[in-house]
Amino acid sequence: MRIAVKKERSPGERRVAVVPESVKRLAAKKIAVSVESGAGASAFASDDEYRLAGADVVASASPLLRGVGADAVVQIRVPSLDEVRGLKEGSALVSLLYPLVNIELVKALAAGKITALAVDMIPRTTLAQMMDVLSSQATAAGYEAVLMAAAALPRFFPMLMTAAGTIAPAKVLVLGAGVAGLQAIGTARRLGAVVEAFDVRKVVKEQVESLGAKFVVVEAEDAQAAGGYAAELSEAAKRKQSEAIAAHAAKADVVICTALIPGRRAPVLLTADMVKAMRPGSVVVDLAAEQQGNCELTRPGETAIVHGVTIIGQTDMTSRMCSHASQMYSRNMEKLLLYVTHDGGWKLDFKDEIVAGTVITHAGSIVHPKVKEIVEPRASASAGAGQ
């Protein structure tokens, strides 16, 4: 089979879905690769490197999108409706899709009889670890968030003993101790900061402390949910959580927000009043900006200064680490493609946990139970309203 890799069209996106080093390993398993010219340039992977690895480099994305000569299009960013409508009927798409919120996109994929694999829906199981795109890209984002915070903070991160006196280390508060949060903790500690971390899942306390940070304990219910994600809290628990965050944020030089709930708006953890209570010159980096942010004052895609606090809401954190982020994404794609194919052909066993969790549409139907439950009632309601 042949996969097509196109140049990402989203503004500011520098990553590429498959890097040259993956081409040879895929070819060994009878998966050939066609690459749009320039697709890897921003991630420092040249057309010549792809050719040397055995890929077919083509001048235009148009035939790739139409699936001409290719069985699947592999990309990173969520495709537009126009891109989906331009895919060849019956072809496949492997990409971030966020199907629980992109309802019209799911309908378009089903209408085009596209076999759509949403890499953001890969189950977080031991077997699927090497395919886990969200974890690999969160690693890059967590690292970059600390570097951006350090660059924006008008103070040193480490403690310094100088002739002019002792400089106290920066205090960093990390909200959310998932993959991005843990990476942020480790990076901030390596830069010499004193780090605290908060998470509604008490199970992560040991991981936080193993990195040398202090875990902020809140006496409330545990919000550990299936797949390692966080579930929504009760109102009473939210109040206790808010009080604890407010107290610790007021003392912090940097707050890094990483909390996400799959298929939902990011929870607001840092309110406008909390930001106002922070010291002037402090920094907030909101990794949840693409899902409207954990900070009430975050402006997605922008950096703003409010009440003397710099609030970084950039949505290209992972892309800023384009080289290694692309390498990790590409390895995730290798493992996924080799899992769902055999001897150069598709092998989609819908009784398999990974296949059932990842494939959203197939042969003109929505086959993912949870996505189907969300999409079809809306479609029925729309039909009823039109009568």
C-alpha positions as CSV (number, residue, x, y, z in Angstrom):
1,M,0.0,0.0,0.0
2,R,1.0,3.6,-0.4
3,I,0.5,6.5,2.0
4,A,0.6,10.2,1.0
5,V,2.2,12.9,3.3
6,K,1.3,16.4,2.5
7,K,2.6,19.8,3.7
8,E,0.7,21.0,6.7
9,R,-1.5,24.0,5.7
10,S,-2.3,25.4,9.2
11,P,-0.7,28.8,9.8
12,G,2.6,28.5,11.8
13,E,2.6,24.7,11.6
14,R,6.1,23.4,11.1
15,R,5.8,19.7,11.8
16,V,5.5,16.9,9.2
17,A,3.7,13.7,9.8
18,V,6.4,11.3,8.5
19,V,10.1,12.0,8.6
20,P,12.7,10.4,6.2
21,E,14.0,7.9,8.8
22,S,10.5,6.3,9.0
23,V,10.2,5.8,5.2
24,K,12.7,3.0,5.1
25,R,11.1,1.1,8.0
26,L,7.6,1.5,6.5
27,A,8.9,0.3,3.1
28,A,10.3,-2.8,4.8
29,K,6.7,-3.7,5.7
30,K,5.4,-3.0,2.2
31,I,4.1,0.5,2.9
32,A,5.4,3.0,0.3
33,V,5.4,6.8,0.9
34,S,4.7,9.7,-1.4
35,V,5.6,13.1,-0.1
36,E,4.5,16.6,-1.3
37,S,7.6,18.6,-2.1
38,G,8.6,20.9,0.8
39,A,6.4,19.0,3.3
40,G,9.3,18.5,5.7
41,A,11.3,21.7,5.0
42,S,10.1,23.6,8.1
43,A,11.1,20.6,10.2
44,F,14.5,20.4,8.5
45,A,13.8,17.4,6.4
46,S,14.6,18.1,2.8
47,D,13.1,16.5,-0.4
48,D,16.5,15.0,-1.1
49,E,16.5,13.2,2.3
50,Y,13.1,11.8,1.5
51,R,14.2,10.6,-2.0
52,L,17.3,9.0,-0.4
53,A,15.1,7.2,2.0
54,G,13.0,5.8,-0.9
55,A,10.0,8.1,-0.9
56,D,8.4,9.4,-4.0
57,V,8.5,13.3,-3.9
58,V,5.6,14.9,-5.9
59,A,5.2,18.6,-6.8
60,S,1.6,19.2,-5.8
61,A,-0.7,18.2,-2.9
62,S,-3.7,18.0,-5.1
63,P,-3.2,14.4,-6.3
64,L,-2.3,13.4,-2.7
65,L,-5.5,14.8,-1.3
66,R,-7.5,13.0,-3.9
67,G,-5.8,9.8,-3.0
68,V,-4.6,9.3,-6.6
69,G,-2.1,6.4,-6.4
70,A,-2.3,6.4,-2.6
71,D,-4.4,4.4,-0.1
72,A,-4.2,6.9,2.7
73,V,-3.4,10.5,3.5
74,V,-1.4,10.9,6.7
75,Q,-1.2,14.4,8.3
76,I,-1.1,16.1,11.7
77,R,-3.6,19.0,11.9
78,V,-7.3,18.5,11.7
79,P,-8.3,18.8,8.0
80,S,-10.7,21.4,6.7
81,L,-14.1,20.4,5.3
82,D,-12.8,21.3,1.8
83,E,-9.8,19.0,2.3
84,V,-12.1,16.1,3.3
85,R,-14.4,16.7,0.4
86,G,-11.3,16.7,-1.9
87,L,-10.3,13.2,-0.8
88,K,-11.0,10.3,-3.1
89,E,-14.1,8.3,-2.2
90,G,-13.2,5.2,-0.3
91,S,-9.7,6.3,0.6
92,A,-8.3,6.7,4.2
93,L,-7.2,9.5,6.4
94,V,-4.9,9.3,9.4
95,S,-4.8,12.5,11.4
96,L,-5.8,14.4,14.5
97,L,-9.6,14.8,14.2
98,Y,-11.1,15.5,17.6
99,P,-14.3,13.8,16.4
100,L,-16.2,14.4,19.7
101,V,-16.4,18.1,18.9
102,N,-15.9,18.3,15.1
103,I,-19.4,17.0,14.2
104,E,-19.6,18.4,10.7
105,L,-16.1,16.9,9.9
106,V,-17.3,13.5,11.0
107,K,-20.4,13.8,8.8
108,A,-18.2,14.8,5.8
109,L,-15.9,11.8,6.4
110,A,-18.8,9.4,6.5
111,A,-20.4,11.0,3.4
112,G,-17.1,10.5,1.5
113,K,-16.9,6.9,2.5
114,I,-13.5,7.7,4.1
115,T,-11.9,5.3,6.5
116,A,-10.9,7.9,9.1
117,L,-8.4,7.1,11.9
118,A,-8.4,9.8,14.6
119,V,-5.0,9.5,16.2
120,D,-6.2,11.6,19.2
121,M,-8.6,8.8,20.0
122,I,-5.9,6.1,20.3
123,P,-6.6,4.3,23.6
124,R,-4.0,5.0,26.4
125,T,-3.1,1.4,27.0
126,T,0.2,-0.3,27.5
127,L,0.1,-1.8,24.0
128,A,-0.8,1.5,22.4
129,Q,2.0,3.5,24.1
130,M,4.2,3.7,21.1
131,M,1.3,5.0,19.0
132,D,0.2,7.7,21.5
133,V,0.4,10.9,19.6
134,L,-1.1,13.0,22.4
135,S,1.6,12.0,24.8
136,S,4.5,12.4,22.4
137,Q,3.3,15.9,21.3
138,A,2.5,16.9,24.9
139,T,6.1,16.1,25.8
140,A,7.3,18.7,23.3
141,A,4.7,21.2,24.4
142,G,5.6,20.9,28.1
143,Y,9.2,21.4,27.4
144,E,8.7,24.5,25.2
145,A,6.2,26.0,27.7
146,V,9.0,26.3,30.4
147,L,11.5,27.7,27.9
148,M,8.9,30.4,26.9
149,A,8.2,31.1,30.5
150,A,11.9,31.5,31.3
151,A,12.4,33.8,28.4
152,A,9.4,36.0,29.4
153,L,10.1,36.1,33.1
154,P,12.2,39.2,34.1
155,R,13.8,37.1,36.9
156,F,16.3,34.2,37.1
157,F,15.0,30.6,37.3
158,P,17.8,29.2,39.5
159,M,19.1,30.4,42.8
160,L,22.3,32.4,42.3
161,M,25.0,33.2,44.8
162,T,26.6,36.5,43.5
163,A,28.8,39.3,44.7
164,A,25.6,41.4,44.8
165,G,23.9,38.9,47.1
166,T,21.8,35.8,46.8
167,I,19.1,35.5,44.2
168,A,16.2,33.3,45.3
169,P,15.0,30.7,42.8
170,A,11.8,31.2,40.8
171,K,8.6,29.6,42.0
172,V,6.7,27.6,39.3
173,L,3.2,26.3,39.7
174,V,2.1,23.6,37.2
175,L,-1.6,23.0,36.9
176,G,-2.2,19.5,35.6
177,A,0.3,16.7,35.9
178,G,-0.3,14.7,32.8
179,V,2.4,14.2,30.2
180,A,2.8,17.9,29.4
181,G,2.7,18.8,33.1
182,L,5.3,16.3,34.1
183,Q,7.6,17.4,31.3
184,A,7.2,21.0,32.4
185,I,8.0,20.0,36.0
186,G,11.1,18.2,35.0
187,T,12.3,21.0,32.7
188,A,11.6,23.7,35.3
189,R,13.5,21.7,38.0
190,R,16.5,21.3,35.6
191,L,16.5,25.1,35.2
192,G,16.7,25.4,39.0
193,A,13.2,26.6,39.9
194,V,11.2,25.5,42.9
195,V,8.2,23.7,41.6
196,E,4.7,22.9,42.9
197,A,2.1,21.0,41.0
198,F,-1.6,20.5,41.2
199,D,-3.8,17.8,39.7
200,V,-7.3,16.6,40.5
201,R,-6.0,13.0,40.2
202,K,-4.3,12.0,43.4
203,V,-2.6,9.0,41.7
204,V,-0.1,11.4,40.1
205,K,1.3,12.6,43.5
206,E,4.1,10.1,43.5
207,Q,5.1,11.0,39.9
208,V,5.2,14.7,40.8
209,E,7.3,14.1,43.9
210,S,9.7,11.8,42.0
211,L,10.6,14.8,39.8
212,G,11.5,16.9,42.8
213,A,8.3,19.0,42.9
214,K,5.8,19.5,45.8
215,F,2.3,18.2,45.2
216,V,-0.5,20.6,46.2
217,V,-3.0,18.5,48.2
218,V,-6.7,19.4,48.1
219,E,-9.1,17.5,50.3
220,A,-11.7,16.6,47.6
221,E,-12.7,13.6,45.6
222,D,-10.3,12.0,43.2
223,A,-11.1,12.7,39.6
224,Q,-9.1,9.9,38.0
225,A,-11.0,8.7,34.9
226,A,-10.6,5.9,32.4
227,G,-7.5,6.1,30.2
228,G,-5.6,8.3,32.7
229,Y,-7.6,11.4,31.9
230,A,-9.3,13.6,34.5
231,A,-13.1,13.7,35.0
232,E,-15.1,16.7,35.9
233,L,-15.4,17.6,39.6
234,S,-18.4,18.4,41.8
235,E,-19.1,22.0,42.6
236,A,-17.9,21.6,46.2
237,A,-14.6,20.1,45.0
238,K,-14.2,22.9,42.5
239,R,-14.5,25.5,45.3
240,K,-11.8,23.8,47.3
241,Q,-9.6,23.4,44.3
242,S,-10.1,27.1,43.4
243,E,-9.1,28.2,46.9
244,A,-5.9,26.1,46.8
245,I,-4.9,27.3,43.3
246,A,-5.5,30.9,44.3
247,A,-3.2,30.7,47.3
248,H,-0.4,29.1,45.5
249,A,-0.7,31.2,42.3
250,A,-0.4,34.4,44.3
251,K,3.1,33.3,45.4
252,A,4.3,31.9,42.0
253,D,6.5,33.6,39.5
254,V,5.3,31.3,36.7
255,V,2.0,29.3,36.3
256,I,1.9,26.7,33.6
257,C,-1.5,25.4,32.7
258,T,-1.9,22.0,31.1
259,A,-5.3,20.6,32.1
260,L,-7.6,19.2,29.4
261,I,-10.8,17.1,29.4
262,P,-11.2,15.1,26.1
263,G,-14.0,16.4,24.0
264,R,-14.8,19.3,26.2
265,R,-13.7,22.9,26.7
266,A,-10.6,23.1,28.9
267,P,-11.5,23.7,32.5
268,V,-11.0,27.3,33.9
269,L,-8.5,26.9,36.7
270,L,-6.9,30.3,36.9
271,T,-9.5,33.1,37.1
272,A,-9.1,36.8,36.3
273,D,-9.1,37.5,40.1
274,M,-6.2,35.0,40.6
275,V,-4.2,36.6,37.8
276,K,-4.8,40.0,39.4
277,A,-3.4,38.7,42.7
278,M,-0.2,37.5,41.0
279,R,3.0,39.7,41.3
280,P,3.6,42.1,38.4
281,G,6.2,40.5,36.1
282,S,4.9,37.0,36.6
283,V,4.1,34.7,33.7
284,V,1.3,32.4,32.8
285,V,1.8,29.9,29.9
286,D,-1.5,28.3,28.9
287,L,-1.0,25.0,27.0
288,A,-4.8,24.5,26.9
289,A,-5.2,27.7,24.7
290,E,-6.4,25.7,21.7
291,Q,-9.4,24.5,23.9
292,Q,-10.1,28.1,25.1
293,G,-7.6,27.9,27.9
294,N,-7.3,27.1,31.6
295,C,-6.7,30.8,32.4
296,E,-9.8,33.0,32.1
297,L,-7.8,35.8,30.5
298,T,-6.0,33.7,27.9
299,R,-6.3,34.9,24.3
300,P,-5.8,31.9,22.1
301,G,-2.9,32.4,19.7
302,E,-1.7,35.6,21.4
303,T,0.5,36.8,24.2
304,A,-1.1,39.5,26.4
305,I,-0.1,41.5,29.5
306,V,-2.9,41.9,32.0
307,H,-2.5,43.4,35.4
308,G,1.2,43.3,34.8
309,V,1.2,39.5,34.2
310,T,2.3,38.1,30.9
311,I,-0.2,35.5,29.6
312,I,1.1,33.3,26.8
313,G,-1.7,31.7,24.9
314,Q,0.2,30.6,21.8
315,T,-1.3,27.6,20.1
316,D,1.9,26.4,18.3
317,M,3.9,25.2,21.3
318,T,4.5,21.8,19.8
319,S,5.3,23.2,16.4
320,R,8.1,25.3,17.9
321,M,9.8,22.0,18.7
322,C,9.2,20.9,15.1
323,S,12.2,18.6,14.6
324,H,11.8,16.3,17.5
325,A,8.0,16.7,17.6
326,S,7.9,15.5,14.0
327,Q,10.3,12.6,14.8
328,M,8.1,11.4,17.6
329,Y,4.8,11.9,15.6
330,S,6.4,9.9,12.8
331,R,7.3,7.0,15.1
332,N,3.8,7.0,16.4
333,M,2.5,6.8,12.8
334,E,4.9,3.9,12.1
335,K,3.6,1.9,15.0
336,L,0.0,2.6,14.2
337,L,0.2,1.9,10.5
338,L,2.1,-1.4,11.1
339,Y,-0.6,-2.4,13.7
340,V,-3.6,-1.8,11.3
341,T,-2.0,-3.3,8.2
342,H,-0.5,-6.6,7.2
343,D,1.6,-7.5,4.2
344,G,0.9,-4.1,2.6
345,G,-2.9,-4.1,3.1
346,W,-5.4,-2.9,5.7
347,K,-6.2,-5.2,8.6
348,L,-9.0,-3.6,10.5
349,D,-10.3,-5.9,13.2
350,F,-13.1,-3.9,14.9
351,K,-13.1,-6.3,17.9
352,D,-9.6,-5.0,18.6
353,E,-9.5,-2.3,21.3
354,I,-7.1,0.0,19.4
355,V,-8.9,-0.3,16.0
356,A,-12.3,0.2,17.7
357,G,-11.1,3.2,19.6
358,T,-9.3,4.9,16.6
359,V,-11.4,4.3,13.5
360,I,-14.2,6.8,13.4
361,T,-15.8,6.3,10.0
362,H,-15.6,3.4,7.5
363,A,-17.5,2.4,4.4
364,G,-19.9,5.4,4.6
365,S,-20.8,4.8,8.3
366,I,-19.8,6.2,11.7
367,V,-18.4,3.1,13.4
368,H,-17.0,4.6,16.6
369,P,-19.8,4.1,19.2
370,K,-19.2,7.2,21.3
371,V,-18.9,9.5,18.3
372,K,-22.0,7.9,16.7
373,E,-23.9,8.6,19.9
374,I,-23.0,12.2,19.7
375,V,-23.5,12.8,16.0
376,E,-26.6,10.9,15.1
377,P,-29.0,12.4,17.8
378,R,-28.0,15.8,16.5
379,A,-28.7,14.8,12.9
380,S,-32.1,13.4,14.0
381,A,-32.9,16.6,15.8
382,S,-31.9,18.7,12.8
383,A,-34.2,16.6,10.6
384,G,-37.1,16.9,12.9
385,A,-36.6,20.7,13.2
386,G,-36.7,21.0,9.4
387,Q,-40.1,19.2,9.0
